[in-house]
Amino acid sequence: MKLLRLARILTVGLRFGLEEFFLGHERVRPLRWLFRATLFWRPLTEPRGVRLRRALEALGPIFVKFGQMLSTRRDLVPLDIADELAQLQDRVPPFPSVQAIATLEAAYKKPLAEVFAEFDVTPVASASVAQVHFARLHDGTAVAVKVLRPGIAPVIAHDVSLLYAAAGMIEKLFADGRRLRPREVVAEFEKHLEDELDLMREAANCSQLRRNFKDSPLLLVPEVYWDYCDHDVMVMDRMGGIPVSQIERLRESGVDIPKLAATGVEIFFTQVFRDGFFHADMHPGNILVRPGSEQYIALDFGIMGTLTEVDKQYLARNFLAFFRRDYKGVALAHLESGWVPADTRIDELEAAVRAV
């Protein structure tokens, strides 16, 4: 199975010219002419970021998810690639509705009509590990039903093992490979995926965030209907709003954009410094805005972060140092927190931070 999957990955990579990312290394540069001579027929006219995005889409949900995560690591990924990978949101094809219904009936152990008064078989959103359908409970409550992709766990296991292999190659081939810590990036990705595979965990995350922002004018979080939740199913309030990325629609609805931006910053600092519990996957696909207001709506709670008091102190020191342009303070905070090697020279790190 792994060999077949690896062959598929290599085929897609060659089709989109992804060998470009490896042939720049001195150790393999002599092979560049061989690839050009044997694969001359490929129409590689698109920029490298576009080709990488299309390759990830062709490889399936897990690679799309990995690309989404990489798009947020602009400290590791060139900006042209990060900007292109950011377009991967909500680009995963849905799985057949008959499979979604089978998953639901297996979870509830009864026909779907006995659970929901209405169920829209056409998904409203499709992501890497699940998709969402609108439905209505028998008491009239409008809900959103999130259903895990069937058979996704073994696919994740195979693909993550291949990502680890790729991370090992990056460490060996590139001078900056170890500094970029590719194995740690994959390990972080694997942990998040494991969390997302349990929709009961996501339901708990959603409920906790809702409690933290109960009656808040800043952030609206859907209510979870626990009687309808299972490892593979999560049912919550149906939320309606305008995607935060659609600026013109927001303006047309009367939203004050500067105030909306200030509200977003306040929500972030409240989650981090008051609660130590924050939404860690707040890309535009997961954020809506209530029309005519500056209230955000949060969606998708599979990836959440927690902070200790020590973490909070470290972040506070960094923010204050940046605001005061105290770059030595930034360097010292990084060193004392263990975010940089203990033998790092403070003056060199300070100069690097100042240059950035």
The 8 nearest C-alpha neighbors of each residue, nearest first, counted from 0:
[[1, 3, 2, 4, 157, 5, 6, 154],
 [0, 2, 4, 3, 5, 157, 161, 158],
 [3, 1, 5, 4, 0, 6, 7, 8],
 [4, 2, 6, 0, 5, 1, 7, 8],
 [3, 5, 7, 1, 6, 2, 0, 8],
 [6, 4, 2, 8, 7, 3, 1, 9],
 [5, 7, 3, 9, 4, 8, 2, 10],
 [8, 6, 4, 10, 5, 9, 11, 3],
 [9, 7, 5, 11, 6, 10, 12, 4],
 [8, 10, 12, 6, 11, 7, 13, 5],
 [11, 9, 7, 13, 12, 8, 6, 14],
 [12, 10, 14, 8, 13, 9, 54, 7],
 [11, 13, 9, 17, 15, 10, 14, 8],
 [12, 14, 16, 10, 15, 11, 17, 9],
 [15, 13, 11, 12, 16, 10, 41, 17],
 [14, 16, 13, 12, 50, 17, 54, 11],
 [17, 15, 13, 18, 14, 12, 19, 43],
 [16, 18, 12, 19, 15, 20, 13, 51],
 [17, 19, 20, 21, 16, 22, 13, 12],
 [20, 18, 17, 22, 21, 16, 23, 47],
 [19, 21, 18, 17, 22, 23, 24, 16],
 [22, 20, 18, 23, 19, 24, 27, 17],
 [23, 21, 28, 19, 24, 27, 20, 31],
 [22, 24, 21, 28, 25, 20, 19, 27],
 [25, 23, 22, 26, 27, 28, 21, 173],
 [24, 26, 28, 27, 23, 22, 29, 172],
 [27, 25, 24, 28, 172, 29, 22, 23],
 [26, 28, 29, 25, 30, 22, 24, 23],
 [27, 29, 22, 25, 30, 31, 24, 23],
 [30, 28, 31, 27, 32, 26, 25, 33],
 [31, 29, 33, 28, 32, 27, 34, 22],
 [30, 32, 34, 33, 28, 29, 22, 35],
 [31, 33, 35, 34, 30, 36, 29, 28],
 [34, 32, 36, 30, 31, 35, 37, 29],
 [35, 33, 37, 31, 36, 32, 38, 30],
 [36, 34, 32, 39, 38, 33, 37, 31],
 [35, 37, 33, 34, 39, 38, 32, 31],
 [36, 38, 34, 35, 39, 33, 40, 32],
 [39, 37, 35, 40, 34, 36, 41, 13],
 [38, 40, 35, 36, 41, 37, 34, 42],
 [41, 39, 38, 42, 37, 43, 35, 36],
 [40, 42, 39, 43, 38, 14, 15, 16],
 [43, 41, 44, 40, 39, 45, 15, 14],
 [44, 42, 45, 41, 16, 15, 46, 50],
 [43, 45, 42, 46, 41, 47, 50, 49],
 [44, 46, 43, 49, 50, 47, 48, 42],
 [47, 45, 49, 48, 50, 44, 43, 51],
 [46, 48, 50, 49, 51, 45, 80, 17],
 [47, 49, 80, 51, 50, 46, 83, 52],
 [50, 48, 52, 51, 46, 47, 83, 53],
 [49, 51, 47, 53, 48, 52, 15, 54],
 [52, 50, 54, 48, 49, 53, 47, 55],
 [53, 51, 49, 55, 54, 50, 84, 48],
 [52, 54, 56, 50, 55, 51, 49, 57],
 [53, 55, 57, 51, 56, 52, 50, 11],
 [54, 56, 58, 52, 62, 63, 57, 53],
 [57, 55, 53, 54, 58, 59, 63, 52],
 [56, 58, 54, 55, 59, 53, 11, 63],
 [59, 57, 55, 56, 62, 54, 8, 60],
 [58, 60, 56, 57, 62, 61, 63, 55],
 [59, 61, 127, 63, 62, 91, 64, 128],
 [62, 60, 64, 63, 59, 127, 65, 155],
 [61, 63, 65, 55, 64, 60, 59, 66],
 [62, 64, 60, 66, 55, 61, 65, 56],
 [65, 63, 61, 67, 62, 66, 127, 60],
 [66, 64, 62, 68, 67, 63, 61, 69],
 [65, 67, 69, 63, 64, 68, 84, 62],
 [68, 66, 64, 70, 65, 69, 85, 84],
 [67, 69, 65, 66, 70, 71, 64, 72],
 [68, 70, 66, 72, 71, 67, 65, 81],
 [69, 71, 81, 67, 84, 85, 68, 72],
 [70, 72, 69, 68, 73, 67, 81, 85],
 [73, 71, 69, 74, 75, 70, 76, 68],
 [72, 74, 76, 75, 71, 81, 78, 77],
 [73, 75, 72, 76, 77, 71, 78, 179],
 [74, 76, 73, 72, 179, 77, 69, 71],
 [75, 77, 73, 81, 74, 72, 78, 80],
 [78, 76, 80, 79, 81, 73, 75, 74],
 [77, 79, 81, 80, 82, 76, 73, 83],
 [80, 78, 82, 81, 77, 48, 83, 76],
 [79, 81, 48, 83, 78, 82, 77, 84],
 [80, 82, 70, 78, 84, 83, 79, 76],
 [83, 81, 85, 79, 80, 84, 78, 70],
 [82, 84, 80, 85, 81, 48, 86, 49],
 [85, 83, 81, 86, 70, 87, 82, 52],
 [84, 86, 82, 70, 83, 87, 67, 81],
 [87, 85, 84, 88, 83, 82, 90, 52],
 [88, 86, 85, 84, 90, 67, 89, 63],
 [87, 89, 86, 90, 284, 85, 67, 126],
 [88, 90, 91, 126, 125, 87, 284, 124],
 [91, 89, 87, 88, 92, 126, 56, 125],
 [90, 92, 126, 89, 125, 60, 127, 93],
 [93, 91, 90, 125, 94, 126, 60, 89],
 [94, 92, 125, 91, 95, 130, 122, 126],
 [93, 95, 96, 92, 148, 98, 99, 130],
 [96, 94, 97, 98, 93, 99, 121, 120],
 [95, 97, 99, 98, 120, 100, 94, 121],
 [96, 98, 100, 95, 99, 101, 120, 94],
 [99, 97, 101, 96, 100, 95, 102, 149],
 [98, 100, 96, 102, 101, 97, 103, 146],
 [99, 101, 103, 97, 98, 102, 104, 96],
 [100, 102, 98, 104, 99, 103, 105, 97],
 [103, 101, 99, 105, 100, 104, 98, 106],
 [104, 102, 100, 106, 105, 101, 107, 99],
 [103, 105, 107, 101, 108, 106, 109, 102],
 [104, 106, 108, 102, 103, 107, 101, 109],
 [105, 107, 103, 104, 108, 102, 229, 231],
 [106, 108, 104, 109, 105, 103, 114, 227],
 [109, 107, 105, 104, 106, 110, 103, 111],
 [108, 110, 107, 104, 111, 113, 105, 114],
 [111, 109, 112, 113, 104, 108, 114, 107],
 [110, 112, 114, 113, 104, 115, 109, 103],
 [113, 111, 115, 114, 110, 116, 117, 118],
 [112, 114, 111, 110, 115, 109, 116, 137],
 [115, 113, 111, 112, 116, 136, 110, 137],
 [116, 114, 136, 117, 112, 135, 137, 113],
 [115, 117, 137, 136, 135, 112, 114, 118],
 [118, 116, 135, 134, 115, 119, 136, 112],
 [117, 119, 134, 120, 133, 115, 135, 116],
 [120, 118, 121, 133, 134, 132, 117, 122],
 [119, 121, 96, 118, 122, 132, 97, 100],
 [122, 120, 119, 123, 132, 96, 133, 118],
 [123, 121, 132, 131, 124, 120, 130, 125],
 [124, 122, 132, 131, 121, 133, 125, 130],
 [125, 123, 131, 122, 130, 126, 89, 132],
 [124, 126, 130, 93, 91, 89, 129, 131],
 [127, 125, 129, 91, 130, 89, 128, 124],
 [126, 128, 60, 64, 129, 61, 91, 63],
 [127, 129, 148, 126, 147, 151, 60, 196],
 [130, 128, 147, 148, 146, 126, 127, 125],
 [129, 131, 125, 146, 124, 145, 126, 122],
 [130, 132, 145, 124, 144, 122, 123, 146],
 [133, 131, 122, 144, 123, 143, 119, 134],
 [132, 134, 143, 119, 142, 144, 118, 131],
 [135, 133, 118, 117, 142, 119, 143, 141],
 [136, 134, 141, 117, 140, 116, 142, 115],
 [135, 137, 115, 140, 139, 116, 138, 141],
 [136, 138, 116, 139, 115, 135, 140, 114],
 [139, 137, 136, 140, 135, 116, 141, 115],
 [138, 140, 136, 137, 135, 141, 116, 117],
 [141, 139, 136, 135, 138, 142, 137, 236],
 [140, 142, 135, 237, 134, 139, 236, 136],
 [143, 141, 237, 236, 134, 235, 135, 133],
 [142, 144, 133, 237, 235, 234, 132, 236],
 [145, 143, 234, 132, 131, 233, 133, 146],
 [144, 146, 131, 233, 130, 232, 234, 143],
 [147, 145, 232, 129, 130, 231, 131, 99],
 [146, 148, 129, 231, 128, 149, 232, 130],
 [147, 149, 129, 128, 151, 150, 146, 94],
 [150, 148, 151, 147, 98, 102, 99, 152],
 [151, 149, 152, 148, 153, 154, 147, 155],
 [150, 152, 154, 149, 148, 153, 155, 128],
 [151, 153, 155, 154, 150, 156, 196, 149],
 [154, 152, 156, 155, 151, 157, 150, 158],
 [155, 153, 151, 157, 152, 156, 158, 150],
 [154, 156, 152, 158, 153, 157, 159, 151],
 [155, 157, 153, 159, 154, 158, 160, 152],
 [158, 156, 154, 160, 155, 159, 153, 1],
 [157, 159, 161, 155, 160, 156, 154, 162],
 [160, 158, 162, 161, 156, 157, 155, 163],
 [161, 159, 163, 157, 158, 162, 156, 164],
 [160, 162, 164, 158, 159, 163, 165, 157],
 [163, 161, 159, 165, 164, 160, 166, 158],
 [162, 164, 166, 160, 161, 165, 182, 159],
 [163, 165, 161, 167, 162, 166, 160, 168],
 [166, 164, 162, 168, 167, 163, 161, 169],
 [167, 165, 163, 181, 169, 168, 164, 182],
 [168, 166, 164, 170, 165, 169, 163, 171],
 [167, 169, 165, 171, 166, 170, 172, 164],
 [170, 168, 166, 172, 176, 167, 171, 173],
 [169, 171, 176, 177, 167, 168, 172, 173],
 [172, 170, 168, 169, 173, 167, 176, 174],
 [173, 171, 169, 170, 168, 174, 24, 176],
 [174, 172, 176, 175, 169, 171, 170, 24],
 [173, 175, 176, 172, 177, 170, 171, 178],
 [174, 176, 178, 173, 177, 179, 170, 169],
 [177, 175, 170, 173, 179, 169, 174, 178],
 [176, 178, 180, 170, 179, 175, 181, 174],
 [177, 179, 175, 180, 176, 174, 181, 170],
 [178, 180, 176, 177, 181, 175, 75, 170],
 [181, 179, 177, 183, 178, 182, 184, 176],
 [182, 180, 184, 166, 183, 179, 185, 176],
 [183, 181, 185, 184, 166, 180, 186, 163],
 [184, 182, 186, 180, 181, 185, 187, 188],
 [183, 185, 181, 187, 182, 186, 188, 180],
 [184, 186, 188, 182, 187, 183, 189, 181],
 [187, 185, 183, 189, 188, 184, 182, 190],
 [188, 186, 184, 190, 185, 189, 183, 191],
 [187, 189, 185, 191, 186, 190, 184, 192],
 [190, 188, 186, 192, 187, 191, 185, 193],
 [191, 189, 193, 187, 192, 188, 186, 194],
 [192, 190, 194, 188, 193, 189, 302, 195],
 [191, 193, 195, 189, 194, 190, 188, 196],
 [194, 192, 190, 196, 191, 195, 189, 197],
 [193, 195, 191, 192, 196, 197, 301, 190],
 [196, 194, 301, 192, 197, 193, 191, 198],
 [195, 197, 193, 194, 198, 192, 128, 147],
 [198, 196, 230, 199, 195, 200, 194, 231],
 [199, 197, 201, 230, 200, 231, 233, 232],
 [200, 198, 202, 230, 201, 197, 229, 203],
 [199, 201, 203, 198, 202, 197, 204, 194],
 [200, 202, 301, 198, 204, 300, 203, 199],
 [201, 203, 199, 205, 200, 204, 198, 206],
 [204, 202, 200, 206, 201, 205, 207, 199],
 [205, 203, 201, 207, 202, 206, 300, 208],
 [204, 206, 202, 208, 203, 207, 300, 209],
 [205, 207, 209, 203, 204, 208, 202, 210],
 [208, 206, 210, 204, 209, 205, 203, 211],
 [207, 209, 211, 205, 210, 206, 204, 212],
 [208, 210, 206, 220, 212, 207, 211, 213],
 [211, 209, 213, 207, 208, 212, 206, 205],
 [210, 212, 208, 209, 213, 207, 274, 270],
 [213, 211, 215, 209, 210, 214, 208, 218],
 [212, 214, 210, 215, 209, 211, 219, 220],
 [215, 213, 212, 216, 219, 218, 217, 210],
 [214, 216, 212, 217, 213, 218, 219, 211],
 [217, 215, 218, 294, 214, 219, 293, 212],
 [218, 216, 294, 215, 295, 262, 266, 219],
 [219, 217, 295, 294, 296, 215, 216, 220],
 [218, 220, 296, 295, 297, 221, 217, 294],
 [219, 221, 209, 297, 296, 218, 222, 208],
 [222, 220, 236, 235, 223, 219, 238, 209],
 [221, 223, 236, 235, 224, 220, 206, 209],
 [222, 224, 235, 225, 234, 202, 221, 206],
 [225, 223, 235, 234, 226, 227, 222, 228],
 [224, 226, 228, 227, 223, 234, 202, 233],
 [225, 227, 224, 228, 229, 234, 223, 233],
 [226, 228, 225, 224, 234, 229, 233, 232],
 [229, 227, 233, 225, 232, 226, 234, 199],
 [228, 230, 232, 231, 199, 233, 106, 198],
 [229, 231, 198, 197, 199, 232, 228, 233],
 [232, 230, 147, 229, 198, 146, 197, 233],
 [233, 231, 229, 146, 228, 145, 230, 198],
 [232, 234, 228, 145, 198, 144, 229, 202],
 [235, 233, 144, 224, 143, 228, 227, 223],
 [236, 234, 223, 143, 222, 142, 224, 221],
 [235, 237, 142, 221, 222, 143, 238, 141],
 [236, 238, 142, 143, 141, 235, 239, 133],
 [239, 237, 236, 240, 221, 296, 143, 142],
 [240, 238, 237, 241, 289, 287, 288, 296],
 [239, 241, 289, 288, 287, 290, 242, 238],
 [240, 242, 287, 288, 243, 289, 290, 249],
 [243, 241, 287, 244, 245, 286, 288, 240],
 [242, 244, 287, 245, 286, 283, 288, 241],
 [243, 245, 242, 246, 283, 284, 241, 286],
 [246, 244, 243, 248, 242, 247, 249, 241],
 [245, 247, 249, 248, 244, 250, 243, 256],
 [246, 248, 250, 249, 245, 251, 252, 244],
 [249, 247, 251, 250, 246, 245, 252, 241],
 [248, 250, 246, 252, 247, 254, 251, 245],
 [249, 251, 247, 253, 254, 252, 248, 246],
 [250, 252, 248, 253, 249, 247, 254, 291],
 [253, 251, 291, 249, 250, 290, 254, 248],
 [254, 252, 291, 250, 251, 255, 249, 292],
 [253, 255, 291, 250, 249, 292, 252, 256],
 [254, 256, 258, 257, 259, 253, 293, 250],
 [255, 257, 259, 258, 254, 260, 250, 249],
 [258, 256, 260, 259, 255, 261, 262, 254],
 [257, 259, 261, 255, 260, 256, 262, 293],
 [260, 258, 256, 293, 262, 257, 261, 255],
 [259, 261, 263, 257, 262, 258, 256, 264],
 [262, 260, 258, 264, 263, 259, 265, 257],
 [261, 263, 259, 265, 260, 264, 258, 266],
 [264, 262, 260, 266, 261, 265, 259, 267],
 [263, 265, 267, 261, 262, 266, 268, 260],
 [264, 266, 262, 268, 267, 263, 269, 261],
 [267, 265, 269, 263, 264, 268, 262, 270],
 [268, 266, 264, 270, 265, 269, 271, 263],
 [267, 269, 271, 265, 270, 266, 272, 264],
 [270, 268, 266, 273, 267, 271, 272, 265],
 [269, 271, 277, 274, 267, 268, 276, 273],
 [270, 272, 275, 268, 269, 274, 273, 277],
 [273, 271, 269, 268, 275, 274, 270, 311],
 [274, 272, 269, 270, 271, 275, 268, 276],
 [275, 273, 270, 276, 272, 271, 269, 211],
 [274, 276, 306, 271, 305, 272, 270, 273],
 [277, 275, 305, 274, 270, 304, 271, 306],
 [276, 278, 270, 304, 303, 279, 271, 305],
 [277, 279, 303, 280, 281, 304, 302, 300],
 [278, 280, 303, 302, 304, 281, 277, 300],
 [281, 279, 282, 278, 302, 303, 285, 300],
 [282, 280, 285, 279, 278, 283, 286, 284],
 [281, 283, 284, 285, 280, 286, 88, 85],
 [284, 282, 286, 285, 244, 243, 281, 242],
 [283, 285, 282, 286, 88, 89, 242, 281],
 [286, 284, 298, 283, 282, 281, 299, 297],
 [287, 285, 297, 283, 284, 296, 243, 242],
 [286, 288, 242, 296, 241, 240, 243, 295],
 [289, 287, 295, 241, 240, 296, 294, 243],
 [288, 290, 240, 292, 294, 291, 295, 241],
 [291, 289, 292, 252, 288, 240, 241, 249],
 [290, 292, 253, 252, 254, 289, 293, 249],
 [291, 293, 254, 290, 294, 289, 253, 288],
 [292, 294, 259, 254, 295, 288, 255, 258],
 [295, 293, 217, 292, 218, 289, 288, 216],
 [294, 296, 288, 218, 287, 219, 217, 289],
 [295, 297, 219, 287, 288, 218, 286, 220],
 [296, 298, 286, 220, 285, 219, 295, 287],
 [297, 299, 285, 286, 300, 296, 220, 221],
 [300, 298, 301, 285, 297, 280, 201, 302],
 [301, 299, 201, 302, 205, 204, 298, 303],
 [300, 302, 195, 201, 299, 194, 303, 204],
 [303, 301, 279, 300, 280, 191, 278, 195],
 [304, 302, 278, 279, 277, 301, 300, 305],
 [303, 305, 277, 279, 276, 278, 306, 302],
 [304, 306, 276, 275, 277, 307, 303, 271],
 [307, 305, 275, 310, 311, 276, 308, 304],
 [306, 308, 310, 309, 311, 275, 305, 312],
 [307, 309, 311, 310, 312, 306, 275, 313],
 [308, 310, 312, 307, 311, 313, 306, 314],
 [311, 309, 307, 313, 308, 312, 306, 314],
 [310, 312, 308, 314, 309, 313, 315, 272],
 [311, 313, 315, 309, 310, 314, 316, 308],
 [312, 314, 310, 316, 311, 315, 309, 317],
 [315, 313, 317, 311, 316, 312, 318, 310],
 [316, 314, 312, 318, 317, 313, 311, 319],
 [317, 315, 313, 319, 314, 318, 320, 312],
 [316, 318, 314, 320, 315, 329, 319, 321],
 [319, 317, 321, 315, 320, 316, 322, 314],
 [320, 318, 322, 316, 321, 317, 315, 323],
 [319, 321, 325, 317, 323, 318, 322, 328],
 [322, 320, 324, 318, 323, 319, 325, 317],
 [321, 323, 319, 324, 320, 318, 325, 317],
 [324, 322, 320, 325, 321, 319, 326, 318],
 [325, 323, 321, 322, 326, 320, 319, 353],
 [326, 324, 320, 328, 323, 327, 321, 329],
 [325, 327, 329, 328, 349, 324, 353, 330],
 [326, 328, 330, 349, 329, 325, 331, 345],
 [329, 327, 331, 326, 325, 330, 320, 332],
 [328, 330, 326, 332, 327, 317, 331, 320],
 [329, 331, 327, 333, 328, 349, 332, 348],
 [330, 332, 328, 334, 333, 329, 335, 327],
 [333, 331, 329, 335, 334, 330, 336, 328],
 [334, 332, 338, 330, 336, 331, 335, 339],
 [333, 335, 331, 337, 339, 332, 336, 338],
 [334, 336, 332, 337, 333, 331, 338, 341],
 [337, 335, 333, 334, 338, 332, 313, 339],
 [336, 338, 334, 339, 335, 333, 340, 341],
 [337, 339, 333, 336, 334, 340, 335, 332],
 [338, 340, 337, 334, 333, 341, 343, 336],
 [341, 339, 342, 343, 337, 338, 334, 333],
 [340, 342, 343, 339, 334, 337, 335, 344],
 [343, 341, 340, 344, 339, 334, 345, 337],
 [344, 342, 341, 340, 345, 339, 348, 334],
 [345, 343, 347, 346, 348, 342, 341, 349],
 [344, 346, 348, 347, 349, 330, 343, 331],
 [345, 347, 349, 348, 344, 350, 327, 330],
 [346, 348, 350, 349, 344, 345, 351, 343],
 [349, 347, 351, 345, 350, 346, 330, 352],
 [348, 350, 346, 327, 352, 347, 330, 326],
 [351, 349, 353, 347, 348, 352, 346, 354],
 [350, 352, 348, 354, 353, 349, 347, 355],
 [353, 351, 355, 349, 354, 350, 348, 326],
 [352, 354, 350, 351, 355, 349, 326, 324],
 [355, 353, 351, 352, 350, 349, 348, 326],
 [354, 352, 353, 351, 350, 349, 326, 348]]
